[in-house]
Amino acid sequence: MSDATEFVSFTLGNVTVSGFVTAGELSQMHSGEVVDVLLRHVIAVHGDVGEEVPLGDVACTFIGGEPSPFVPPRS
């Protein structure tokens, strides 16, 4: 798992997503920065089903500490 040792979990609608990030990525996420992270060993669980679905590694952009479907333009 390399240096991705920090566990993160968040809920999107009725789906809970969890995985691991590096300490630096977690710090940037908590500070509210716009940050691209690679969530490692991601597991998704739908609240009505309860079955874990492994998604592997997932690239994600966080804005204001929240996952965002929007990727800001790079300058």
C-alpha positions, 0 to 999 in steps of 0.5 A: 500500500506504499505510504497511503496509510491514512483511512478516509471514508465519506458518504455520497447519497446512499453510498459509503466510499472508503479508501486510503490516502497519504498523510500529505494528501489527507492534510491538503484535503482537510485544509480545503485546498483543491487537490487531486488524490489517488484513493487506494484500495477503494471499497463502496457500499450501498446503504440499501444493499450492504455488499462491499464492492471493491473499486481498486484505486480511484483518482478523485479531486477534492475541493473544499474538503469534499469530493468533487465531480468537477476538475478545475482547469489547470493553469 
